[in-house]
Amino acid sequence: MPKIHVLEKQVAELIAAGEVVERPSSVIKELVENSIDSGASIVTVEIRRGGVTYIRVTDNGCGIAREDVATAFLRHATSKVREKDDLDAILTLGFRGEALASISAVSRVDLITRTADSSIGTHYSSEGGSDVEIEDAGCPLGTTITARDLFFNVPARMKFLKKDTAEGNSVAGLMDKIALSHPEISFRLIREGKEVLHTPGDGKLNSAIYAVFGKEFSGALLPVDYTLGGIRVHGYISSPIASRPNRSMQNFFINGRFVRSRTACVALEEAYKGAIMVGKFPACVLHIELPSSVVDVNVHPAKLEVRFVNERPVFDAVYHGVKSAVTASRDMKSVDLAQHARRPVDPYKPDMVVKPQQMVLNQPPKTETVKPMPAPVVKFAPVINTSKKEAEAPYEPPVDMPPMPHTFSDSAEREGKPQLESIRTSIERILEAEPQPVTKPEVITEEPPLPQLPETEPVPPAWEKTPVQAEAMQENPESDTQPETCIVPETERDLPRTAHKVIGEVFDTYIILEYDAQTLMFIDKHAAHERLLYEKLKRREEAAMAQTLLVPVTVTMDKNEYTAVLQNLSVFEQAGFDVEDFGSGTVLVRSAPLNLNGADIKDSVLEMAGYLEENKTDATTEHMDWLYHNIACRAAIKGGNASKKEELIALAEELEANPDVRYCPHGRPIYVMLKKRTLEKEFGRV
C-alpha cells in the first residue's frame, strides 16, 4: 500500500500553476485583470515570439506597497477578498490570489512598482517560484511585470504550445475581448515591436469596437440600451442584413467580465427570429449589468462561465432589449421606403442634375428650345398591309433625310440614288440572312406558303407575321407567289435539345420534365446544380477557374478563425481563393472561384474559417471536401429565383450526361418521379 505524504512546495506550485497558466494568453489575462482592478486608465501589453519568451504588462494603477510585494507572490494572497461573505459580492475581475504565484512558478519574473505616496519604487525578481532579490528602483506610478521564458522549468508543458503565430493571435484575441469589456481604459498591444491594437479609452463602446474590429463591422451595428427588472442590457448588435455564418462575433460581458453565456446567446438569437435567414447568426457586443449577489463567477477555472440564481430575468432582459432594437431598425427602413414612394424619382427633373452642371448652367431660363435632329430614314417601296392590324394602323409619313452640312449639285444628287439602292440591297441581305444559333444549329426547311399548310400542323397565330416577314414584304410586294421561309422564333431556335421534354418551372425551384410517355420528373434545380459543381470541383475542372477581383474583399473575423485561415492558406488556394494576411484579424481575398459573387465570397471565407478553427485535427482531404461542399452550395442556382428556359434545359441536359448524379452533397434527392398512373388514380380514371 503506497504511503501518503505531503508534496514539496515547488511540486505543489507547479501542479497548481497548470490550472491557471496554460499558455501565454493565460498569463496576460491574469496580469491585465490585476491592472484593471488597480484602477489603471492605461494598460500596455508587449509580447515577443507569441509571448513564449517575453511578456511585459505596464499600467498606471495604484501600484503595490513595498511591504506587500513579496506577499503578493505567495499562494492565496489577495487584497480583494477578506471573508467568505465577500464571495457573494465579487466586483473585481481577480479574487483567488493564485495568479502571481502560478506565473512565477513557471517563468522568470521581474516586477517594478510604485505607489502614489512613495517617491521610490520597488524592484522584485523571482525565478521558478524562488525569490531572487528585492531592491529600490526608480519608476513611474503604477506596476510593470515582465515574464520571460515561460515553462523553462517544465519542458513537458513546452511541447504543448503552438507556433508563435498562433500563440500571438490568441493573445490578440484576448486583448480584443478585454478592450471591449472596459472602453474607459486605453489598451495597447505591441507584438514583435509593432503596435497592433490601441483603443482611445474615451469611455465610448463604439470607439472601442471601431479600434478592435474596424470600420466595416462597426458601421453595421444597432445600439441597444434596455433595462428590465433591475438588469440593464446595453451595447451594440448587428443589423439583420449584416448577419454572419457563425457565432464567433457574439461577445457578452457581465459586470465588465467577458463570459460565455448560453442564456444570453439563446435570447439574442430568439430576438432575431423572422429577421434573418435560417443558418445565419447575429453579432453583438452586449454588456449585462446586474447585482453581483445574483450571479456566481467562481464556477470556472478561467472564470469564463457564470451561474445565475435565476436565468429567466436575464433571458427576458436580453430578448426584449435586442427585439426592440431590431424592430426599431426595421420600422425606420419602412419609413424611408415610404418617403421614396411618395416622391418618385424622375431623372429628367432639373433637381436630379449633378451639382457641377447646376453651377455651369445656373443662368436665366431661355424661351427657345432646340429640337432634336430626326433620325435619318430611307424611303423604300410602299408598304402593303396584309393583316387587319397593319391595315388599321395609323399612317405615319416617312421622315426625309436631314440636310447635310455640304452642298451638292444636281449631278451629285443623281449619284446618290444608286447609293440608296445599294443600302437597300444590303439591308435586304441582312434581313434574309439566316441567324446563327448559339448552341446547336437549327435546320430551317422551305415550306409552302402559310395558306397552303395542312390543317394538322397549324402555325400559331403569334408567328403569322413576324417583323422580319413584314419588312421583307414591304420591300418585295410581288413575293406572294414565291415560297416563304418558316421563321422559327428566337426563343425557340436558341434552346438546346434534350432527350426529354422540359415543360417548365414551378415555384421558381423545381424543373418539370416529361421523362417518357408514362413518367413526369421534378428536378430540384439548386440541388442538381450544386452536385454538378461539386463533382467538377472534385475533378479539379474548375479549380483553376478563379476570378481576380477588381476590388479585393476584406473579411474581418475572430482572432482564432484568423489564425486558422493563415495556417491553411494552401487549402484556400486549392479551393480557388487567393487569401493573404491583412493584419489585425482581417484577411484580403484577391481572387475567388468564378461562380461566387461578392457577398458569397465573404460568407464562404467566414464559414471555412469557422470550420477550420473547430476541426483543427482533420486531414487536408477532409478539409477540401468540406470546402467543395461550401463553394458548390453558394455558387449553385438559388431556389426561389426565376431561371430562363435555356438554363433549365442546359441543366437537364447536363443531368442526362451524368446519370450517376442522384443526390446533392448534403444527401438530399435531386429529383423525384411521378407516374402517369398515380395522376390517373388521383383523378379517378383508374
Disulfide bonds with the S-S distance in Angstrom:
none
